[in-house]
Amino acid sequence: MWHKGTLRVLVPLLVGGGLASAQSAPNWRRVGGSAVDLNLAAPATGSVARVWFSADGGVLFARTLSGRVFQTADFESWFPAAGAAEPPVPAAAVPVRYPAAAVQVVSSASNPNEMFALGRQLYRSSDGGHSWNNLTAYKSESVVGGGMHSVAVSPADPNHLAIANDYGVWRSLDGGLSWSGLNQSLPNLAVRRILSTPNGAAGARIQADGMNVLELAPGAAAWRPISVPPQDSDIRALRYSGMLNANVTAVAVAGDTVYVGSIDGRVWVSADGGATFGSPWQTGGGRIEKLIANSGQPWVALAALSGGGNHVLRTTNRGAFWDPLDFNLPDAPAYSVTADWQAGAAYVATGKGVFYARTDLQNASSSPVNWQNLSASLPPAPATDVALDAAGVQLYAAFQGYGVLATAAPHRAHSLRIVSAADFTVRPAAPGSLLSVEGGRVNSARGGNLNYPVLAASDTESQIQVPFEAVGPNVALALRTSTGDVTLGLTVQPVSPAILLTLDGAPVVYDADTQLPLDARNGAHSNGRILIVGTGLGRVQPSWPAGIPAPSQNPPVVAASVKVFLNGAPLQVESATLAPGYVGFYQVEAQLPAIANLGTAELHIVIDGQESNHVQLYLEP
């Protein structure tokens, strides 16, 4: 049984999810950083063009392919190096023989007899090229990846080497016998698109330049490449390019309505699922980077453009006319747009950061749109994509070099929304469930003549518990808030299980014996016991009052039959009770099989036919 000290993630959830007030500067947090696990000597990042040392060897500089220069003095933390002067490019050399095909040979600045050959591997010669040592090979592979662009030798130590290649910056202190990576904090991951936000099962997925699709598995510290089928949008873009004889760069689908944008700023619309298209609208704004359409009102859509002229366009009549929404938006390329249509909130990723505005997105209007800069507190970098999670309460943004960051979506302060406190999704509630009311401070809540205890409240988020006596299927929940009384509809069913997730999508699962959280760094072991923390498991025996922490001894037992599945196979359930010392949370203890396959497995709970969210569990022998 775990104790309160081990369940560290519950505390921030109960005091507002660690989210900043929507009225103040956003509190951005990193999602996976800018490093990628490619099974090299250390995590990698994007391609780096050149490295060089300062005159005394105390500082290392790196220039990325985008032209930005960074420096490090502790060989761990990188900082922008404005105006750093690069030394002369190493002179090309002609060796007695070449160590491999397709290599570039350069002379050492400090030793005229020393040469380096850069290709798929890094080679070093101390005798003018008569003999060569391969400094990066393990068997036939490079321990630091291929594509060597630059090598530098410290003026203070000839065995202190640094190289820049397709996978970042690497360092050796022993002349190349061993290598370490310097990429963990180097902001050089070129994220092009956010494909999905964390959800506990697949994790967050992005598309990065030179690395295709990367996934941040729940609880993982670095992105990993994955193999996935081609994206539907890419397939459609290729098909419509041929159909329309145009270079299609963006596609959006809402029901039978299809919007197609091209590199030269034209937008076509189809009302029959893409079978036929009308004449294109010429936006005059250059490349169409992103199109989004309102699934509930497919005649409404937004476009982001990166060329000259307007950068954000809206249509409310299925593309017959597009009106600009730029107003005070900086004159910078717009690479992406997303929206909460119901709340009238739009977010744009531009060359000058991320901007947010509230406006009527569903009706044509000439009213000015007041855009707010959400990334002013971040290092200056173009934003390449924006996305909202499924519940519309978390905003994710990709910044050139810095990877993906997330924050509370500021529009939630203007529109109350009830989501599961376990995973921030909209799902039915159950007796005993813990819910988050996003968007404001709730002072009291009542539904069906029952009091719904308010457990914690902030200006942007409140937590309430469904009383164990609640019945459905529909409850009119009356909320008394700091700005007035609001009534929201709430679906209530006997059970609605959900496994608790952290804000980064990692499931809250513990080793029942060690009481340590299980994640990518600490996997579950065959024949071990696990504790799953969740909510929505319904009534308990004996009955227990809502709003009161469960007792530490003999906590009430879940009344319904609880099943746990790992990769579809049932596990032996040892117990299912309220979480001792907590309100609204349950714990389920299950026994893992004696033999389990190494790697990731899918875990979920089923109660009376109702499935929870599916999450990843890491298994070790």
PyMOL commands that set and color helices and strands:
alter all, ss='L'
color gray80, all
select helices_A, chain A and resi 4-6+10-14+232-244+410-414
alter helices_A, ss='H'
color red, helices_A
select strands_A, chain A and resi 29-31+48-53+60-64+69-72+79-80+104-107+115-118+122-125+133-134+137-138+141-142+148-154+157-165+168-172+180-181+191-196+204-208+212-216+224-225+248-254+257-262+266-270+281-282+288-293+301-305+312-315+323-324+334-340+345-350+353-358+372-373+383-388+394-399+403-408+417-420+434-438+442-447+450-451+454-457+461-465+474-481+484-491+498-499+509-511+524-525+529-535+540-541+557-558+562-566+569-578+586-591+599-607+610-611+615-620
alter strands_A, ss='S'
color yellow, strands_A
deselect
rebuild
show_as cartoon
